[in-house]
Amino acid sequence: MKVLQFLAMMLTAVALVPVGAHLFALPKKIHLAASDYFVTQSIYRGWALLGIVLIAAILANAKLTVLLRGQGASFFYTLINLFA
């Protein structure tokens, strides 16, 4: 159970990396011309592979949710995490 909890937490954290990258880069890119913006977006080429991590995070959190059924607050927090 502890290994699955750790795995779910780490996979979720890694799955959030692309979101953070876009969020922190946005203030610098928001004022670019359209052509420059699309050139800049090319630096994210290959990041689609992180979709594998996202799927793994969803599966790990789903498994953890099933294992925590009937355990009160732990179950509900994990369930919220699964759908958030």
Backbone bond lengths (Angstrom), bond angles and torsions (degrees), N, CA, C in turn:
res aa  C-N    CA-C-N  psi(-1)  N-CA   C-N-CA  omega(-1)  CA-C   N-CA-C  phi
1 M - - - 1.460 - - 1.532 109.95 -
2 K 1.323 118.12 -44.39 1.474 120.98 -179.18 1.532 110.79 -63.61
3 V 1.324 116.30 -38.09 1.468 119.83 179.57 1.532 109.68 -65.00
4 L 1.325 116.92 -43.33 1.462 120.58 178.64 1.529 111.30 -64.64
5 Q 1.322 117.52 -39.36 1.463 120.58 177.21 1.529 110.81 -62.10
6 F 1.316 115.84 -44.93 1.465 120.75 179.43 1.526 110.49 -64.30
7 L 1.332 116.47 -44.58 1.456 121.34 -179.86 1.527 111.11 -62.02
8 A 1.326 117.00 -44.65 1.469 120.72 178.90 1.526 110.61 -62.14
9 M 1.316 116.88 -41.49 1.464 120.77 -179.29 1.533 111.06 -66.44
10 M 1.320 117.59 -44.56 1.459 120.77 -178.40 1.532 111.53 -68.82
11 L 1.323 117.08 -42.39 1.458 119.53 178.86 1.522 111.26 -64.05
12 T 1.323 116.75 -38.83 1.462 120.45 177.55 1.529 110.59 -64.36
13 A 1.311 116.65 -41.88 1.471 120.67 179.11 1.528 110.99 -63.16
14 V 1.327 117.45 -43.87 1.462 120.82 -179.97 1.532 110.54 -67.55
15 A 1.333 116.80 -34.89 1.469 120.47 179.22 1.530 111.58 -66.28
16 L 1.314 117.72 -22.79 1.460 121.59 179.75 1.531 113.38 -84.45
17 V 1.323 118.13 -8.92 1.464 121.73 -178.09 1.534 112.37 -58.51
18 P 1.350 119.93 -47.58 1.471 118.18 179.96 1.527 113.11 -61.66
19 V 1.307 117.16 -36.19 1.460 120.67 178.42 1.533 109.64 -62.03
20 G 1.310 116.82 -44.75 1.458 121.19 178.47 1.517 112.31 -64.09
21 A 1.326 116.16 -38.50 1.466 119.61 179.13 1.518 110.94 -62.40
22 H 1.315 116.60 -44.69 1.463 119.66 178.54 1.529 111.37 -66.75
23 L 1.307 116.42 -40.95 1.457 120.55 -178.79 1.525 112.16 -62.34
24 F 1.329 116.75 -45.86 1.462 119.97 -177.61 1.526 112.62 -75.62
25 A 1.331 118.19 -24.14 1.463 120.78 178.89 1.525 112.14 -84.72
26 L 1.319 117.29 -20.71 1.467 120.89 -175.04 1.530 114.53 -55.70
27 P 1.332 120.43 -45.74 1.474 118.47 -178.44 1.530 113.48 -58.77
28 K 1.304 118.25 -30.98 1.468 121.05 -179.91 1.520 111.80 -81.31
29 K 1.351 116.97 -27.88 1.463 120.04 -175.47 1.523 113.89 -96.84
30 I 1.299 119.04 -13.37 1.457 122.08 -172.49 1.533 112.60 -64.34
31 H 1.308 117.51 -28.20 1.465 120.90 -176.62 1.524 113.35 -98.29
32 L 1.311 117.38 7.16 1.467 120.47 179.31 1.519 110.71 -74.97
33 A 1.318 115.53 153.52 1.464 120.51 172.04 1.531 107.94 -67.29
34 A 1.315 116.58 158.42 1.471 121.08 -175.29 1.527 112.07 -56.66
35 S 1.320 117.66 -44.41 1.467 120.19 -178.58 1.532 111.30 -65.19
36 D 1.330 116.35 -41.95 1.464 120.26 178.10 1.527 111.01 -65.93
37 Y 1.311 116.20 -37.44 1.467 120.82 179.43 1.524 110.39 -61.83
38 F 1.334 116.95 -45.46 1.459 119.70 -178.77 1.523 111.74 -67.73
39 V 1.323 117.35 -33.87 1.468 120.15 174.69 1.524 109.70 -64.21
40 T 1.328 116.62 -43.54 1.461 121.43 -179.87 1.527 111.14 -64.29
41 Q 1.323 116.98 -36.00 1.461 120.31 -179.92 1.519 112.39 -64.06
42 S 1.319 117.56 -20.06 1.459 120.36 -178.96 1.532 112.34 -66.16
43 I 1.336 118.16 -15.03 1.458 119.63 177.56 1.523 111.65 -68.18
44 Y 1.338 116.71 -16.47 1.461 120.56 179.57 1.520 112.49 -89.81
45 R 1.308 117.76 5.45 1.458 121.31 179.62 1.534 109.07 -60.96
46 G 1.305 116.22 131.04 1.459 121.07 -179.59 1.522 113.41 97.51
47 W 1.326 116.70 -13.06 1.460 119.93 -179.43 1.525 111.97 -71.89
48 A 1.321 117.09 -12.19 1.470 120.63 178.23 1.530 110.62 -61.80
49 L 1.319 116.08 -23.06 1.470 119.41 177.97 1.523 112.10 -63.94
50 L 1.333 116.69 -20.74 1.465 119.09 176.58 1.524 111.48 -69.96
51 G 1.313 117.10 -8.73 1.456 120.97 172.90 1.521 111.46 -60.37
52 I 1.316 116.18 -30.21 1.467 121.01 176.67 1.527 109.47 -62.73
53 V 1.314 116.28 -41.96 1.464 120.89 178.33 1.529 110.23 -65.35
54 L 1.322 116.62 -39.29 1.462 120.70 179.02 1.526 110.92 -62.25
55 I 1.304 117.11 -44.55 1.468 120.75 178.32 1.522 110.24 -64.06
56 A 1.328 116.91 -42.24 1.466 120.36 178.25 1.529 111.17 -62.85
57 A 1.325 117.11 -38.55 1.469 120.92 178.35 1.519 110.84 -65.08
58 I 1.321 117.05 -42.19 1.461 120.70 178.71 1.523 110.30 -63.38
59 L 1.317 117.05 -43.89 1.469 120.55 179.83 1.528 111.96 -65.17
60 A 1.335 116.45 -41.79 1.465 119.76 179.27 1.525 110.98 -64.96
61 N 1.330 116.80 -41.24 1.457 120.01 178.50 1.523 111.66 -69.13
62 A 1.324 117.72 -34.42 1.468 120.95 176.88 1.531 110.42 -66.05
63 K 1.319 116.77 -44.27 1.467 120.85 178.23 1.525 110.78 -62.59
64 L 1.306 116.58 -41.85 1.460 121.09 178.85 1.524 110.89 -64.41
65 T 1.328 116.87 -39.58 1.463 121.00 178.07 1.521 110.64 -61.95
66 V 1.321 116.72 -43.08 1.472 120.69 179.19 1.526 110.54 -63.79
67 L 1.324 116.89 -41.57 1.467 120.30 -178.70 1.527 113.21 -69.47
68 L 1.328 116.85 -24.52 1.465 120.64 -177.63 1.530 113.51 -95.16
69 R 1.330 117.31 7.35 1.471 120.03 177.90 1.519 109.89 -54.28
70 G 1.305 115.31 136.64 1.457 120.50 177.27 1.518 114.75 80.02
71 Q 1.317 117.84 9.12 1.462 120.51 -178.89 1.527 112.29 -109.30
72 G 1.312 115.85 30.43 1.462 121.42 171.34 1.507 115.42 64.35
73 A 1.320 114.75 -125.89 1.468 121.88 -173.57 1.531 111.71 -61.43
74 S 1.320 117.56 -37.48 1.469 120.28 179.55 1.524 110.86 -58.74
75 F 1.324 115.62 -43.20 1.461 120.27 178.71 1.527 111.02 -62.93
76 F 1.320 117.63 -46.94 1.458 120.61 -176.84 1.524 112.10 -66.36
77 Y 1.329 117.82 -38.91 1.462 120.22 177.49 1.536 110.94 -65.47
78 T 1.301 116.16 -39.75 1.470 119.84 178.65 1.515 110.41 -68.86
79 L 1.323 117.04 -37.88 1.455 121.57 177.77 1.533 110.94 -63.72
80 I 1.323 116.75 -42.60 1.465 121.03 176.29 1.524 110.33 -62.13
81 N 1.320 116.70 -42.23 1.465 121.35 178.63 1.517 111.03 -62.66
82 L 1.316 116.97 -36.13 1.453 120.59 -179.00 1.528 110.92 -65.47
83 F 1.312 118.30 -38.50 1.450 121.38 -176.43 1.525 114.31 -98.10
84 A 1.313 118.18 1.13 1.462 120.85 -179.08 1.514 111.87 -87.03
